[in-house]
Amino acid sequence: MHGVARNFFILAIVYALCGMALGLSMSITHDHTQMPVHAHTMVAGWLMSAVFAFFYHLVPAASASRLALVHFWLTTVSGVLLLVGLYFLLAGNTAIEPVVAIGSLGFYAGMILFAVIAIPAMRKPIQSGAGVYPYETAAAAPLKNSAAL
């Protein structure tokens, strides 16, 4: 993995570690007040960042775009704002609600940007020999005699 794909995957791992640490902390203390933060960290952080990483890894043309780097930073900054803000909001600090709103809107904007990047990339026809398993690879050997090919 390289570039934006690598960055998103590292971010996903960091989110997973933080989300699991929060889950363990809640379990140990029997205080589940931060359950929404844990859930957001695992789904919006770990899962979505991993999906973005694999998309950019599998579609290198999309990862080469400057928009992909903007997508990474918008998602990273807004995700941190959202999760840290939500943590403090659920701890009783209502003054932080605007930070949660900004983080939420930024994260949504990042998803819209991903749609702008991904949908056109998926509509482009696959060029000859650009499949997941090019015909020359060992992984494609069982497929060579397939009736579908």
C-alpha positions as CSV (number, residue, x, y, z in Angstrom):
1,M,0.0,0.0,0.0
2,H,1.2,3.5,-0.9
3,G,0.2,7.1,-0.6
4,V,-3.4,7.9,0.4
5,A,-4.3,4.2,0.8
6,R,-1.5,3.7,3.3
7,N,-2.4,6.8,5.2
8,F,-6.1,5.7,5.5
9,F,-5.1,2.3,6.6
10,I,-2.7,3.6,9.3
11,L,-5.5,6.0,10.4
12,A,-7.9,3.0,10.5
13,I,-5.5,1.1,12.8
14,V,-5.2,4.1,15.1
15,Y,-9.0,4.4,15.3
16,A,-9.3,0.7,16.1
17,L,-6.7,0.9,18.9
18,C,-8.4,3.9,20.4
19,G,-11.9,2.5,20.0
20,M,-10.9,-0.8,21.6
21,A,-9.1,1.0,24.4
22,L,-12.3,3.0,25.2
23,G,-14.4,-0.2,25.0
24,L,-12.0,-1.9,27.5
25,S,-12.1,1.1,29.8
26,M,-15.9,1.1,29.8
27,S,-16.0,-2.6,30.5
28,I,-13.5,-2.4,33.4
29,T,-15.1,0.6,35.0
30,H,-18.7,-0.6,34.3
31,D,-19.4,3.0,33.0
32,H,-20.8,2.8,29.5
33,T,-21.6,6.5,29.2
34,Q,-19.2,6.8,26.2
35,M,-20.7,3.9,24.2
36,P,-21.7,6.3,21.3
37,V,-18.1,7.5,21.1
38,H,-16.9,3.9,21.1
39,A,-19.4,3.0,18.3
40,H,-18.5,6.0,16.2
41,T,-14.8,5.3,16.6
42,M,-15.1,1.7,15.5
43,V,-17.5,2.4,12.6
44,A,-16.8,5.9,11.3
45,G,-13.1,5.6,12.2
46,W,-11.9,2.1,11.9
47,L,-14.3,0.7,9.3
48,M,-14.7,3.7,7.0
49,S,-11.0,4.5,7.0
50,A,-10.2,0.8,6.1
51,V,-12.8,0.9,3.3
52,F,-11.3,4.1,2.0
53,A,-7.8,2.6,2.2
54,F,-8.8,-0.5,0.2
55,F,-10.7,1.5,-2.4
56,Y,-7.7,3.7,-3.0
57,H,-5.4,0.7,-3.1
58,L,-7.6,-1.1,-5.6
59,V,-8.2,2.0,-7.7
60,P,-4.8,3.6,-8.1
61,A,-6.0,6.2,-10.6
62,A,-8.4,7.6,-7.9
63,S,-5.6,7.7,-5.3
64,A,-3.4,9.7,-7.7
65,S,-5.9,12.6,-7.6
66,R,-5.2,15.7,-5.5
67,L,-8.8,15.3,-4.3
68,A,-7.8,12.0,-2.6
69,L,-5.3,13.8,-0.4
70,V,-8.0,16.5,0.4
71,H,-10.4,13.6,1.2
72,F,-7.8,12.1,3.6
73,W,-7.1,15.3,5.5
74,L,-10.8,16.4,5.6
75,T,-11.8,13.0,7.0
76,T,-8.9,12.9,9.5
77,V,-9.4,16.4,11.0
78,S,-13.1,16.3,11.0
79,G,-13.2,12.7,12.5
80,V,-10.9,13.7,15.3
81,L,-13.0,16.8,16.0
82,L,-16.2,14.8,16.0
83,L,-14.9,12.0,18.3
84,V,-13.1,14.2,20.8
85,G,-15.9,16.6,20.9
86,L,-18.5,13.9,21.3
87,Y,-16.4,12.4,24.2
88,F,-16.5,15.7,26.1
89,L,-20.1,16.4,25.2
90,L,-21.2,13.1,26.6
91,A,-19.1,13.8,29.7
92,G,-21.4,16.8,30.3
93,N,-19.6,19.7,28.6
94,T,-22.4,21.1,26.5
95,A,-20.3,24.1,25.4
96,I,-18.4,21.8,23.1
97,E,-21.5,21.0,21.0
98,P,-20.4,23.4,18.1
99,V,-17.2,21.4,17.8
100,V,-19.2,18.2,17.4
101,A,-21.4,19.9,14.8
102,I,-18.4,21.1,12.8
103,G,-16.8,17.7,13.0
104,S,-20.0,16.0,11.9
105,L,-20.5,18.3,9.0
106,G,-16.8,18.0,7.9
107,F,-17.0,14.2,8.1
108,Y,-20.2,14.2,6.0
109,A,-18.4,16.6,3.5
110,G,-15.6,14.0,3.4
111,M,-18.1,11.3,2.4
112,I,-19.6,13.5,-0.3
113,L,-16.0,14.1,-1.6
114,F,-15.4,10.3,-1.6
115,A,-18.6,9.9,-3.6
116,V,-17.3,12.5,-6.1
117,I,-14.1,10.6,-6.4
118,A,-15.4,7.0,-6.3
119,I,-18.5,7.1,-8.4
120,P,-16.8,8.4,-11.6
121,A,-13.9,6.0,-11.0
122,M,-16.3,3.0,-10.9
123,R,-18.0,4.1,-14.2
124,K,-14.8,4.1,-16.2
125,P,-14.5,1.0,-18.3
126,I,-11.8,-1.5,-17.3
127,Q,-8.9,-1.4,-19.8
128,S,-7.8,-4.7,-21.3
129,G,-5.5,-6.5,-19.0
130,A,-6.3,-4.3,-16.0
131,G,-8.4,-6.9,-14.1
132,V,-7.8,-7.9,-10.5
133,Y,-6.0,-11.0,-11.6
134,P,-4.3,-10.3,-14.9
135,Y,-4.2,-13.4,-17.2
136,E,-0.4,-13.8,-16.7
137,T,-0.5,-14.3,-13.0
138,A,-0.4,-17.6,-11.1
139,A,-3.7,-16.6,-9.4
140,A,-5.4,-16.5,-12.8
141,A,-4.2,-20.0,-13.8
142,P,-7.4,-21.8,-12.6
143,L,-9.5,-19.3,-14.5
144,K,-7.8,-19.8,-17.9
145,N,-9.8,-22.9,-18.7
146,S,-13.0,-21.5,-17.3
147,A,-16.0,-21.5,-19.7
148,A,-16.7,-17.9,-18.6
149,L,-13.4,-16.7,-20.1
